[in-house]
Amino acid sequence: SDIDTSSQVLETLNKDNTVFVYEDSLNHNRWYKVKSDSGKIGYVDKSSVTLLDDTLDNNQEEQENEKLIMFWQYGSSLETLGDKIEGVNVVMPTWYSISDANGNVEDEYSKDYYERAKSYGYQIWPIITNGFDQEDFDKKEATSQIMNDEQKRETLIKNIVKVIKDNKLDGINIDFEGMKEEDKYMYTQFLRELYPMVREIGAKLSVDIYFTNYIDRQGVGKACDYVMLMGYDQRGNWSDEAGSISEIDWVEENVNSLIEDSNIPSSKIILGVPFYTRLWEIDASGDISTTVCSMQGSQEFIQEHGLEVQVDEQSGQHYVELREDDKTYKLWIEDAYSIAKRADTVLNYNLAGITAWQKGFETSDIWQVLYEKLK
C-alpha cells in the first residue's frame, strides 16, 4: 500500500532545507524517498520538493586521471596476492556475500591480507556477491526478496556500510548474478539507495556489469562510481562452437554500447579482462567439450606439444590447434599479445582502467605490459 499522511513523522523540514533524493520510489507514486541533512531517511510528498541537478551524474570531477590497474582475487591467499606489483592500485578479494533473504552478510575478511595489501599501497574494494557460489542457497529467490522489500534492502545497505566502516575499506564491488529479469529496476533502486551511503563515508561503489536482461545498464551506470564491464565469457561450456571467450571486436562493441546506448561516461567504465581461456576438444563425431585454462596452463600446453603459435586476426589473439587420437584441440590464447590489445581499448575509449579475473591465473609478464601501456 502507498504511504499516506498518517504515517509516522520522522523530521519536520522547511522550505530552506536540502535533502538527497534517491529518485522516484518505485513503490510509492506520490512520494520521493529522501535523506535529510541530519541523516534521517523517509518520504516527502513530491509537490513539496524542487529537484536540482542530479548529483549522481555530476561526480566525474572526483574521478582520478590515473588509469586504474586492478584485479579480482578469489579468497584471501597471501601466496596468490604475491609481491607488490608496480602499477596496480586496487585489489578486490571475494570477502562478502548475502547469506539469507533478510539482507544479512557473510563476512570472510582477512586481516593478514588487508595489512599486506595496504603495505603495498593498494586500495581495497572487496567483492560482495549475492551468494551465487554458495551451495544449497537459492540466490535468485533470496535476491528477489531483498530487492522487493524496502526494509530488507535497507538492512543489506546498513550491513554493507558497516563492513566498509568496520574494516576501513576504500570501496566495495557489487557482483550480483543470476537475478530475476522482473527485478532489474528494483536492483537499480537498491544501488540508488546504497550509493549515497557509501559515498558519505568516503568509499567508492563499483558494480559488475554484463549484457543480460536482468541488468538495467543505464540505471546502474548512474548509480555508482564505476561499472566493471565483464569483457569475457563470449563463449563457454554452453556454446555449440569452439571459439574465443573474448574476441577484441566483441569487447569493443560492448564498450561502445555502454557509452552510446547506455549513456555511461567512459570515465566510469573499467574493462574486465580474462587471465584465462578455454581449451576446446572436438571428437571425431563433432561433439565439443571445453575446460578452463589459465594463462600459465596455455603456455604449458603449447610447450608440451611443441605447437607453433599463429595470429588470429579476428579474435586479436594467438591461436594453436592440435590433432591427436581422432580429436582436435583448439586454443585461443590469453597472453601479453591479447592483453596489450585490451589495454589499447582502454586507451582508445579513454576508459577509467582495467581489471582482471582472476589473480593467480596470469603469467608474470602481463603486469609489465599493463604498466607500460597504462601508466
Salt bridges, closest charged atoms under 4 A:
ASP2 OD1 - HIS28 ND1 3.32
GLU23 OE1 - ARG192 NH2 3.14
ASP24 OD2 - LYS46 NZ 3.41
ASP45 OD2 - ARG30 NH2 2.70
GLU62 OE1 - ARG199 NH2 2.81
GLU66 OE2 - LYS375 NZ 3.01
GLU115 OE2 - LYS111 NZ 2.66
GLU141 OE1 - LYS180 NZ 2.89
GLU150 OE1 - HIS28 NE2 3.50
GLU150 OE2 - LYS33 NZ 3.38
GLU154 OE2 - LYS158 NZ 3.87
ASP166 OD2 - LYS162 NZ 2.52
ASP170 OD2 - LYS118 NZ 2.69
GLU193 OE2 - LYS33 NZ 3.30
GLU193 OE2 - ARG153 NH2 2.90
GLU200 OE2 - LYS35 NZ 2.82
ASP225 OD1 - ARG199 NE 3.98
GLU241 OE2 - ARG235 NE 3.10
GLU247 OE2 - ARG235 NH1 3.17
GLU281 OE2 - LYS327 NZ 2.99
GLU321 OE2 - ARG323 NE 3.66
GLU324 OE2 - HIS305 ND1 3.97
GLU334 OE2 - ARG342 NH2 2.64
ASP335 OD2 - HIS318 ND1 2.76
ASP344 OD1 - LYS373 NZ 2.71
GLU362 OE2 - LYS359 NZ 3.12
